[in-house]
Amino acid sequence: MCMITRKDNLRSRVRQVFGPLAGIALITYFGYHAVQGDRGLIAWWNLRYEIEKTDYELAAVTAEKQKIEHRVSLLRPESLDRDMLEERARAMLGVVGKGDLIVPDPAADSQAP
């Protein structure tokens, strides 16, 4: 009789401990994946950073595109700017005028292809 009560007592204690342990294990598992998982908080923060970085790059490229489009529009036949035409012709041909003053631009040299 004493043996049966010990087994029952042991089983009831195991049942009492197993429920909370299983709950803690599940909470830990889902908590870890909510932070570290593929769609967790850290992945979300990294994605937000990548989006901000890409938006900044897009703004820079858009500004450069507008600058180039403006320069091209000055060379169109309907709105030809003689100064722009002369500047481009001299740059393409490598010609310097007799009265021209040459000022080196280090920024332009580093951007040359």
C-alpha positions as CSV (number, residue, x, y, z in Angstrom):
1,M,0.0,0.0,0.0
2,C,2.8,2.3,0.8
3,M,4.4,1.7,-2.6
4,I,1.2,2.6,-4.5
5,T,0.9,6.0,-2.7
6,R,4.5,6.8,-3.5
7,K,3.9,6.1,-7.2
8,D,0.7,8.2,-7.2
9,N,2.5,10.9,-5.2
10,L,5.4,10.9,-7.7
11,R,3.0,11.0,-10.7
12,S,1.1,13.9,-9.3
13,R,4.3,15.8,-8.6
14,V,5.5,15.1,-12.2
15,R,2.2,16.4,-13.6
16,Q,2.4,19.5,-11.4
17,V,5.9,20.3,-12.6
18,F,5.5,19.3,-16.3
19,G,2.8,21.8,-17.0
20,P,4.7,24.9,-15.9
21,L,7.9,23.6,-17.5
22,A,6.2,23.0,-20.8
23,G,4.7,26.5,-20.6
24,I,8.1,28.1,-19.9
25,A,9.6,26.1,-22.7
26,L,7.0,27.3,-25.2
27,I,7.2,31.0,-24.0
28,T,11.0,30.8,-24.3
29,Y,10.8,29.2,-27.8
30,F,8.4,31.8,-29.2
31,G,10.1,34.7,-27.4
32,Y,13.5,33.8,-28.9
33,H,12.0,33.5,-32.4
34,A,10.1,36.8,-32.0
35,V,13.4,38.5,-31.5
36,Q,16.0,36.5,-33.4
37,G,13.9,34.7,-36.1
38,D,13.7,35.5,-39.8
39,R,10.8,37.8,-39.2
40,G,11.8,38.9,-35.7
41,L,12.5,42.3,-34.3
42,I,16.2,42.3,-35.3
43,A,15.4,41.3,-38.9
44,W,12.8,44.1,-38.9
45,W,15.3,46.7,-37.6
46,N,17.8,45.6,-40.3
47,L,15.2,45.8,-43.0
48,R,14.3,49.4,-41.9
49,Y,18.0,50.3,-42.0
50,E,18.4,48.9,-45.5
51,I,15.2,50.8,-46.7
52,E,16.6,54.1,-45.2
53,K,20.0,53.5,-46.9
54,T,18.4,52.7,-50.2
55,D,16.1,55.8,-50.0
56,Y,19.2,57.9,-49.4
57,E,20.9,56.3,-52.4
58,L,17.8,56.9,-54.5
59,A,17.7,60.6,-53.6
60,A,21.4,61.0,-54.6
61,V,20.9,59.2,-57.9
62,T,17.7,61.2,-58.6
63,A,19.6,64.5,-58.0
64,E,22.4,63.4,-60.3
65,K,19.9,62.4,-63.0
66,Q,18.1,65.8,-62.8
67,K,21.5,67.5,-63.0
68,I,22.4,65.5,-66.1
69,E,18.9,66.1,-67.7
70,H,19.3,69.8,-67.2
71,R,22.7,69.9,-68.9
72,V,21.3,67.8,-71.8
73,S,18.3,70.1,-72.1
74,L,20.7,73.0,-72.6
75,L,22.2,71.2,-75.6
76,R,18.9,70.5,-77.4
77,P,18.3,72.4,-80.6
78,E,15.1,74.2,-79.4
79,S,16.9,75.6,-76.3
80,L,20.6,75.6,-77.3
81,D,22.9,77.5,-74.9
82,R,25.9,78.7,-76.8
83,D,28.1,78.7,-73.7
84,M,27.2,75.1,-72.9
85,L,27.8,74.1,-76.5
86,E,31.2,75.7,-76.5
87,E,32.1,74.2,-73.2
88,R,31.2,70.7,-74.3
89,A,33.0,71.1,-77.7
90,R,36.2,72.3,-76.0
91,A,36.0,69.4,-73.4
92,M,35.5,66.8,-76.2
93,L,38.2,68.2,-78.5
94,G,40.6,69.1,-75.7
95,V,41.0,72.7,-77.0
96,V,41.8,75.7,-74.9
97,G,41.1,79.2,-76.1
98,K,43.8,81.8,-76.3
99,G,42.5,84.0,-73.4
100,D,41.3,81.1,-71.3
101,L,42.5,80.8,-67.7
102,I,42.8,77.1,-66.6
103,V,41.9,76.3,-63.0
104,P,42.4,72.7,-62.0
105,D,39.4,71.1,-60.2
106,P,40.5,68.1,-58.1
107,A,36.9,67.0,-57.6
108,A,36.4,66.7,-61.3
109,D,39.7,64.7,-61.7
110,S,38.6,62.2,-59.1
111,Q,35.2,61.7,-60.8
112,A,36.6,61.2,-64.3
113,P,35.9,57.8,-65.7
